Amino acid sequence: MKIAVIGTGYVGLVSGTCFAEVGHEVVGCDIDETKIARLNEMDIPIYEPGLEPLIARNARAGRLTFTTDIPDAVRRSDIIFIAVGTPMSPSGEADLQYVFEAARTIGKHMDGYKIVVTKSTVPVGTSRVIADILRQHAGTRGIPFDVASNPEFLREGSAVRDCLEMERAVIGATSERAARIVAELHKPFRAKLVITSLESAEMIKYASNAFLATKISFINSIANLCEKLGADVVDVARGMGMDSRIGPKFLQAGIGYGGSCFPKDTKALLHLSKQAGAPFDMLESVIRVNEAQRFRVLDKLEVALETLRDKRIAVLGLTFKPNTNDLREAPSLDLIPRLVEMGAKVRAYDAIAVDEARFRLPGAVAFFRDPYEAIEGCDGCLILTEWTEVAELDWKRAKGLMAQPVVVDGRNCLDPAAMTEAGFRYYSIGRSDALPKAQAVGI
């Protein structure tokens, strides 16, 4: 089929490329002329493992093109995906101006039956508003259309695999015909299909992210309690995760969630619940726990060094998770400015995102692409992203470079016993170095 994807950000670029990979003719559209020019030169604006060669292969095959001429793309396509950004507004609700502008453009330039699919994460009821907008423009000209909701469930760092081998495809639509056609698009991905109403499809996305965020805040609260009572949160999480009703995923204690989805979507759902008059106290607690959790590592660092004023601190990892250059809602954006305010001299390392970070962090921060250079002469080291380059660092070598052997591991990516043996004063989240590791016993 001929597909237009409006929005060449993270979701639109990955989704459009994967549709092209399974044989569809895809045009990626954007009003950002610079971004489209870069894409046409195969200069990919985001870092996502496996994406660049996939784009190049499908562009060479003629299945994937990029344009700023959205009206032409609308006319030439059978299915149009809206994959523009829905940033968080100051009130916490999703800002839908780009979604509605895309809908107006589609409505004005449709010249035959189209299926307009919302891929952006939007509040419940948005697809109905999109249908109204299309009706105001295309409907007055007698042009038929259907609207569908097809939320994405991509994880940054593994998005290509998540798309090509997706677990499920959620499809809400205004007609059985549209649902059937969108479902057909997903057959090559061998996904389980969930066919439902527009409203339920939109809610599934928000509810899924809110639940995963809840698991993260829950295990971090357990970790804080473990520190008080002498338990080891890694063992606790492993024991919990063996229960099939709970599962092990998203039970890794640390400094909380960040990124483009969880912070924005939890706050948008909370705002939606207040608008609907259905209080969501649990979600308020999830957000509050997450916002406080990231600052615990600074408390540990300050206790270890007594003061942070004039101390040289290496911060290893700036992105919210490894294998991405995404800094949106990354803990580093809160913690590094606070370190600077406390008088610390920050030396920051990241495997990918140094260039992006220079524009987001205070000018006093020194940036490094080599972790050993960042660590040299430091009084303390703070781990914020569990990059492989950090987890597999030669810590004996690192100790010889540091002024004081203090490491605060905000991601629990290092072994406490090994760090202690290497001569470090090592602090992590919810673990006690003095306790032996419990071993799971099979009976």
N, C-alpha and C positions, 0 to 999 in steps of 0.2 A: 504494500500500500504506500501511498504518498503521505508523508507525515511532516508537519511543521512543528517545531518546538520553539516557543517564544520564551526567551531567557536562556542565556548560555553561561549561567553560573554553575555551581557545583551540581545541582540536581539536573538541570536541563542538559548540560554537556554530557554527563555520564549516561543519562537515560537515552538521549538522542543517539549517541554513539552506539549503545548496545542494541537499539532497534535497527540501526544500519547494519550492525554485525550479523544479525539474523536474516538480512535480506531486504529490508524495507528501504525506500528512497526517502532520506531524511534531510531537511534543511533546518539548520539552527539559525534563529533570528535574534537580533538584539539591536537596540537603538544606540548602543555604545560603539561608535565607529572604530575607535582604537582597538577594542577587544576583538571585533570581527576581523580587522586587518591583521591582528596577531594570529588569529586562528587560521586565516587563509595562508599565512606564512608558516603554519605548523609550529607556532610559538604558543604553547599551551599555558594559559594564565593561572592554572591551579596545579598543585602537585597531588597526584593520585596514582599509586602504583598500577602499572599496566595500561593506563589510559592513553598515554601519548602514542605508543605503537598501534593501538586500536584505532585511534583517530586517523593516523597516517594511512593505515591499510584501507580503511573504508573511503577515505578521501581519494586515494589513488584508484579505487574501484568505481568511483563516481556515485557511490551510494550516500555520501555525506558531503554536504556543502554548507557554507555559511554566508549570511547576507544581512544587510540592514534594511532591505526592501521588504518589510513585513506585509504590506498589502499584496504584493505579487506572490509571496509565499503562501498567504491565506488562500488566494484564488487557485493556486496550483495543488493544494493539498486536500486530502480526503478527511484527515483527522488532524486537529490542531491541539497541541498540548500547551497549557499555560504553566510555565515553570519559572516565573519571576519571583523576586524576593518579597518576603512579607516580614519586614523588620519589626522589632518591638517598638511601640510608641512609648512616650514618657509615662503614660497611664498603665502600661503593661499589656494592653491589647495589641493584636496584630494590625499593622498598618497595611491596608489593602489597596492603596492608591494605584500601585503598579498592576495589580490583578485586574482592577476595574478598567484601567486605561487599555490594557491588552484586550479585554472583552469589547470595549468600544471600537477599537481598531478592527477586530475580527468582524463585528457586526456590520460595520460600514463597508467592508470589502468582500464579504461572502457573495458568491455568485451561483451557488447551488448547494445541495444538501451537504452539511458538514457535521461532524461530531466534535464538540469542543470539550476537552478534557482538562480538568483542574488537577495538576500535579503538585502545585505549590501547597504548602501546609496552610490551611485556612480554617477559620472558625465555622462551627456548624451553622448552616444556613447560607453560606457564601455562594454555593453553586446555584441556589435558587435566585439569588441576586444577579449572578452572571446571566442566567436564562432571561431575566427581565431586561437586562441591558441589551442582549442580543435581539430580543423581541422588539425593542424600541427602534432598532436600526434595520436588521434583516427582516423582521416580521412584517414591518410596514410595506416591504417590497415583495411579500409573499414567498420569501425564501425559507425553506424548511431547515430545521436543525435539531440536534439533540445535545444535551449537556450530560457530562459524566464526571464523576470524582474518582480519581485513581491515585491515592496517596503513595508516596515513596517511603521505603524503609531501608535506605542505604546508610551504611556506616562508613564514615571517612576512614581511609586507610585500607578498606576492603570493598569499596563501592562497586568496582567492576565485577568482581566475583558475586557480590550480593545481587547484582542485576542479572547477570547471565545465568546464575544458579539460584534465583530467588525462591524463598520459602513459600510465600503466598502473594497473590495479587488481589487486592481489594478493589472492587468495582461497584460503584453506585451509578445509576443512570436513569434518565427520564423515559426510556423505552426499552423493551426487550431487544429490539433491533440493535440499539446502540450498545447495550451490555454484551450482546453476542459478538459484535464486531470488535470491541475492545478486548474481550476475552480471547478472541482469535489471535489478536496481536501477541498475546502472552504465551501461546502454545509452545513456541520454540524454547521458552525458558523452563518448561515443565513445572510450572508453579501450581500450587493448590489455589483454587479460585474461591473467593468469597464474594458472592453477588448479593447486593443489598440496596437499600435506599441511598439517596444522596447524603442525607443527614447521618445515617449510620456509618457510611464510609468516611465521612469527615471526622466523626467522633472516634472511630477506631484508631486513626493516626494520633490524635491527642491523648487518648486513653493509654495507648501503648507506650508512648514516651513518658507519660506521667508515672506509669507503673514502674518502668525501668529506673526512672529517677528516684522513685520511692525506695527501691531495693538498695540503691547506692547510699541514700541518706540513712536508711535503716542500719546497714552494716557499719557505717561510720559512727553512728550513735553507739552501736555495740562495741566498736573498737575503743571509743573513749571510755566506756565502762570497763572494758578489759584492762585498760591501763590502771584503773583504780583498784581492781580486784585481783590482778596477777594472772589473768588468763591471756591466751595468745589468739588474737582474732583470725590469724591465718588458719589455725587448727579449727577454730569455731566455724569459720566459713566453709571449710572443707567438710566438716561433719554435717552442717546444715545442707550443703549442696548435694550430698548423697541422697537426700530425700527427693524422690522424683516429683513431689508436689512443689518443691522449692527450686531445685536446680542450681548449679554452681555459677551461672553467668550473672554478672553485675553484682557480685558479692566480694569485690576486691576493695578493701578499705584503703583510704588515702586522703587526698585533699578535695575530693568531691568532683562533681561533673562540671563540664564546660562545653564549649563548642557552639555550633550554629543552631542546634535543635533543642536540647533539654532545657536550658535556661529560658529561652524564648517561649517554647511551647507550654511549659508548666505555668508560666506567668499569664500567658494568653488564656489557658484553660481556667485558671483561677479567676481572671477577669470575667470570663464568660459565665462562670458559675455565679458570680455576684450579680451580674446582669439578669440572670435567669431566676434569681431569688432562691438558689439552692446552695447554701454555704458548703464549702469544701475545706473544712478545718485541717484535715490530714495533709492536703496539698500545701497549705500555708506552712505547716511544720516542715515538710520536705524542703521547701525553698529556704526557710529560715536556717535549718540545719546545714544545708549546703553552703550558704553564704558565710556562715561562721566557721565551718570546718577548715577552709583553706588557710585561715590565719593561725591555726594551731601550730603550724610548723615554725612560724616566727616566734611564738612563745617558747618553743623548745630550743630554738637557736639562741634566743636571748638568755635563757636559763644556762645553757652550756657555756656561753661566752661572757655572761654577767652584764655586758652592755654591747650594743651594736655600733655605737658611735666610733668612728674612725677605724672600724674593723673592715677588712677586705673579705667580701663574701662572693664565692662563685655560685652562680645559679645555672644548673645544668638542665636544659630543656625549657623552651618558651611556649611551644604549641600546647593546645589542650590535651592532645594525645599524640602518640608516635605515628609516623607514616603519613603526615599531612603537613602542609604549611599554614594551616588555618589557625589564626590567633583569636578568633571570635570567642569572647567570654572565657579566655584562658586564664587560669589562676595567676600566671606570671604578670598579667596586666594590672592586677590588684596588689600583688605581693612586692614586686620590684619598686614601684613608687613608694610603698610604705617603708621598704628598707632604706631608700634614699632619704625619706623624711626623718628616719631614725638615725641618720648620720653615717650609714654604711657606705662603703665604696664597692659598687656592684660590678662584677665581671661576668657577663652572660654568654652562655654557649647554647647553640641549637644546631642540630644536624642539617636542617633545611631552611628555617625561617629567619635567619639573621637579617636579611635585607628588609623583610616585612616588619620585623620588630623595631628597626631603627626609627620608623615613622610613628610607632605606637608607644615608645618608652622614653623616659627622661634622657636629656642630652648628656647627663653625667655618667650614664651607663657605658661601660666599655664592652664591645662585642667581639666574640671569637668564634672561629669555625673549627678550632681544635680544642677539645676539652682539657687537655693537659696544659695548654697555654692559659686557659681560663682559671684553672686551679692554682697555678703557680703563685706562691707567696700569700695565699689566702688563709684567713683565720678560721673559716668555716665554709662548708659546701652544702648547698641546698638543692635537692633533686626534685624537680617539678614535672618532668616528662620522662617516661621509662623507655627512652630510645635504646636500641640495642647497643649503640656506641657508648651509652652510659652504663647500662647493666653489665656489659662485658669489659669495662675499663680495667686496666691493670692498677688495682688499688694500692698495691705495695709501691709501685712507681709513684702514684699520686701522693701517697703519704710523704715521700721524700721531697716532693715539691711544695707541700703546704707548710705554712708557718705554725699552724695548730691542726692536729688530726681530728677535726670535728665534722661529722657528716649527719645531716638531717634528711632522711629519706621519705619524702612525701608520697611516694608511690609503692613503698614496700617491695622494691625490685631487687634488693640486695639481701644476702644471707647474714643475719646478725652474728652468728658464731664466726663466720669467715672474716667479717669486718673487725670483730673484737680481736681475733687472732692476728690480724694485720696491724693491730695497734691503734685502731680508731676508737674514739668516743662516738658511738653510733646510736642514733635515735630514729625510731620509725613510728608507725601509727598502729597502736593497739597491740604491740608485741613486747614481751619481756625477755631481754637477753639472758636473764638468769635461769629461765625455765627450760628444761629439755623439751625437744620436739616430741609431740605425741605422734604415735604411729598408728595408722589405720590397720586394723587386724581383720583379715578375712577368715570367716568361720565356715 
